[in-house]
């Protein structure tokens, strides 16, 4: 990506900042655009670290700076394809019992809500996410290589009855929900549409126990192909005790995908694309339209389809 070149200032939305004269040149869509002209300087609006029992309702969040530049913290969280920026307009780390309800996340150039390392019982419900540069909601826990027994990752997160649209304006490898190193996430009754890649992306299977139910998903994969509105990987096994609460095992709790309405239009193919070693899935009673069912790569374990 190239930006801040005065000679290239020829398309609507482009800009050039002259550091010597302190002048900002902008190519507007119309003169009325300048009435509501904003320059975002901060990547983060709310940082909740080491706290608990907080509810935020009926609040609007907008106008954070993009995070795709090299100075931001980007890396691959586990064995999947996608890198993440550990940050967002709302950043949660080492929190318990936090709720965001009926809020509006709009025109944020990075992630909207980011769950980092250990979080428990975070509820994100009845919010509206739109025109975001990266993910609406993303998670990224910590492990000691393949050893996840310390449980330093998000668990018991509830994401329900949200509307998520017009996502991935800058970061094309993004989703409505991008999960890396998290377990027991409940993604239910959401509406997700208009984004460049998958609506839900599971980067790995740390512990499992996730439920994806009752979601309406369409108009995904608009700038790509070869996968589905729900996309998964699992290239690295992790040790946890979550299977039965006591035994250290590489076997996770199965992840369940059920009763969703998924339209695989644009560049999507499978309704659910279980790729690259994905395993321990129960996928059943979904309605797929314009889809090739779901994919099962490499002979992994699946429940009833």
N, C-alpha and C positions, 0 to 999 in steps of 0.2 A: 504494500500500500504506500502510495506517495501522496503527501499533502503539504500544505503551506508553501506552494510554489506559485509565485505571482504570475508567471507566464502561462500557467495552466488554469487560471481563473476564468473559465469560460462556460461552466455548467452551473445550473441552479443548485444552491446549497453549498457550493465551494467557498473557501475563504482564504485570505492571506493576512498574516500578522507581521507587520514590519517592526522588528524589535528595536531598531534605532529611533524611529520616529514615534513609536508607540501607537501606530495607526492600524486599525483592523479593516480590511477590505472584504466585503461580502457580496456574493452574487445572489440577490433575492429572487424569489418567484414573482413577487409583485411589490409595489410600494407599501401595501398594507402589511406585509410580513415584518417590516421594520418597527411596526407599532408594538409587537410582542416579541422583540428580539432578545434572546437570552444567551448568556455565555456561562456554561457550567465549569466550575473550578474544582469541585470536590467529588471524589468517588464514593464517599460514604456519608449517609445522613444520620443513621442510628446505629450505634455500636453497643450491643448488650453482651458483656463478658462477665462470667462468674456471678450471675444473678438468677433470681427465680420469682415466680408468681407475679407475672406482669401481663396485662391485657392492653392492647392498643386497638382502638376501634375508631372508625369513621375519620381516618386521617389520609390525606393525599400526599404522595411522594413523587417528585419529579425533578428533572434537570440535574442529573449527576454526570460527571465527566466520563468519557470512554476509557476503557482499561486495556485496549489491545496493543498499546505501545510497549516497547521492550522493558521499560522500567517497572512495569507491573509484575506481580508474582504469578507466573504461569509455569505449570509443569503437568506431567501425566500422573494422575493420582493412583493408578493401579494398572492392570494388564489390558485395559481397553484401548480404543483408538484415540480418544479425545483428551486434549489437555484442558485444564481449568485455570481460571483466575481465582485465587482464594480471597474473595472479597465481594461486596455488593452494597447497594444502597442501604440495605438492612443487613447487618452482620451479627450473627449469633454464635457464641462459643462458650462452652461450659455453662449452659443455662438449663433450667428446669421449669416446666410448667409456664410456657410463654405462648400467648395467643395473639394473632393478628386477624381481626375480623372486620369485614365491610370496609376495607381500605382500597385506595386506588393507587396503582403503581403505573406511572405514565411518563413516557419520554425520558427514561433512564438509559444511559448509553452503556452501562455494564449489566451485571446481574441485579435482579431486584432483591431477592431474599437469599442469603447464603448461610447454611448451617455448617459450622466448622467444628471438627473434633467432637468432643463429648457434648451432646445435647439430648435431653429427654423430655418427652411429652410436649413437643412444640405443635401447636395447632394453627393452621393457615386456612381460614374458611371464609367463603362468601366475599372474596376480594376480586378486583378487576385488574388484570395485567395487560398493558397494551403499549405498543411502540417501544420495545426494549432492544438494546444493542446486543444483549447476550441472553442468558437463561432467565426465565421467570423465577424458578426455584432451583437451587443446586445444593448438593451436600458433598462433603469431603472429610471423612474421618481419618484417623491415624492408626497404623499398625506397625508392628516390628517385623517388617518383611511379611512372611505368610502367617505370623503369629498375631491373631487378633483377640486373644483371650483377655487382654486388658480392657476391652470394650470402650476404647477411646474413639467412639464414632457415634453419629446420631442414631437414636432408636426411638420407637413409638412416636413417630411424626405422623400427624394427620393432615392431609391436604384434600379438602372437600368443598364442593359447590363453588368453585372459582371459575371465572372466565379468563382464558389466556389466549391472546391473539396478537398478530403483527409482531412476531418475535424474531430474534436473530438478524437485526438490521445490519450489524457489523460482523459479529462472530457467527459464521455459518454452521459450525459444529456446535449447535446449541439446541435447547429443547424447552418445552414448557416445564418439565421436571427432568433434571439431569442428576442422576444418583450415582455417586461413587463412595464406596466404603461406608455404607449405612445399612441398617436392618430394621425390620418391622415398620416399614413405611406404608401407610394406608392412603391410597390415592383413589378417591371415590367421588362420583357424581360431578365431575368437572366437565367443562366445555373447552376444547382446545382446537384451534384452527389458525391457518395462515402463518406458516413458518417454513424455513428453508430445509430443515431436516426432520428427524423424528420428533413426535410430540413428547414421548417418554423414552428416556434412554437409561438403561441399567448398565453401568460400566463394569460391574463385577457382581459377585454373590458373597458378600461378607455376612454370613450368618443367616440370610434369607428371612422368611416370614413375612414378606411384603404381600399386599393385596391390592390389585388394580381392578376396580369394580364400578360399573354403572357410568362410565365416562363416554361422552360423545366426542369423537376425534375425526377431523376431516381437513382437507387442504393442507396436508403436510408434504414434506419432500419436494417442495416447489422449486428448489434450486439444486436438486440432486436426484439420484436414482439408486437402484440396486439394494434397497432395504425397505423397511416398513414403518408405519406410523408409531409402532412400539418396537424398539430396537434393543437388543441385549448382547452382551459379551460375558465371557467368564474364562479368561485365559490363565488365571492363577487361583489355585485353591487356598483357602484360609482356615486356620484352626480357630474354632470357637467352642463354647460350651452351650450354645443356644439350642442345639437339637433337643436335649433333654434337661438342660439346666445344670448339669454336673460333669458329664463325660466330655473330655477334650476330643474333638473330632473334626475331620475335614468335611463331613456331611452336614450341609445346612438344613434349616427348615425349608420345605418347598415354598416356592413363590407362586401365588395363585393369580391368574388373569381370567376374569369371568364377567359375563353379563355386560359387556361393553358393545357399543355400536361404533364400528370403525369403517370409514370410507377410505379406501386406498387409492385415491385419485392423484393427479399430477404424477410425480416420479416414483410414487410408492408402488410396491409390488405385494408382498405378503402383508396380511393384516397384522401379524406379529412376526418379526424377524429375529429368531433365536439363532445367533451366529457365534462362531469361534469358540466352541466349547461350552456354550450355555447349557446348563443342566439344572435338574431339580425344579421342574415347572409343572404346574397343573393348569392347563389352558382349556376352558370348557364353557359352553353356553354363551358364546359371543356371537354377534351378528356382524359378518364381514360383507361389505359391498365393493365390487370392482377389485377384489383381492384374490390372490392365489392361496387362500387358506393361511397357514402359517408354516414357517420353515423350521426344520430340525436338522442341524448340522452335526456331523461327527458322532452320531449314535449315542447321544446323551440320554439321561433318564428323564422321562416325561410321564405325567399322569394322563388321565382321560382327556381327549381332545374334544 
